Structure formats: structure tokens, C-alpha cells
Amino acid sequence: MKNRKKLKGAEAFGVRVIVDKSLDKYSKMNLFPEKLEEANKVVSKLRRKI
């Protein structure tokens, strides 16, 4: 079993994190539908070799 590395929080590096609650309204929205559509076209053309 590997030893897990303990991660330090942002405060350990002197960074203060402020959460902006006004951004929550965008959490489940697709902000770039045209780019998502283009990405889906590219992915649908890919074939997986077995």
C-alpha cells in the first residue's frame, strides 16, 4: 500500500479563497453549446481499434 501524500490547503501557501455564490446559477448550464456540438461531431467520427 502506498503512502498518500498530504495535500496542503491554499491557506498554507498564503492564498485566500473566496467562493462567489453568484456563479452557482451557471453550474449546470452549457455555456458553449456550439463548441459542444462540434466536439460531439469529432468524437462520433473516432473509431476504437481492438
Backbone hydrogen bonds, N-H to C=O, Kabsch-Sander energy under -0.5 kcal/mol:
donor,donor_aa,acceptor,acceptor_aa,energy
7,L,5,K,-0.5
12,A,9,G,-0.9
13,F,9,G,-0.5
13,F,10,A,-1.1
14,G,11,E,-1.2
15,V,10,A,-2.3
17,V,15,V,-0.6
20,D,18,I,-0.5
21,K,19,V,-0.9
23,L,20,D,-1.5
24,D,21,K,-1.3
25,K,22,S,-0.6
26,Y,23,L,-1.6
27,S,24,D,-1.6
29,M,26,Y,-1.1
31,L,29,M,-0.8
36,L,32,F,-1.9
37,E,33,P,-2.3
38,E,34,E,-1.8
39,A,35,K,-2.3
40,N,36,L,-2.2
41,K,37,E,-1.6
42,V,38,E,-1.9
43,V,39,A,-2.4
44,S,40,N,-2.1
45,K,41,K,-0.9
45,K,42,V,-0.6
46,L,42,V,-0.6
46,L,43,V,-1.0
49,K,47,R,-0.5
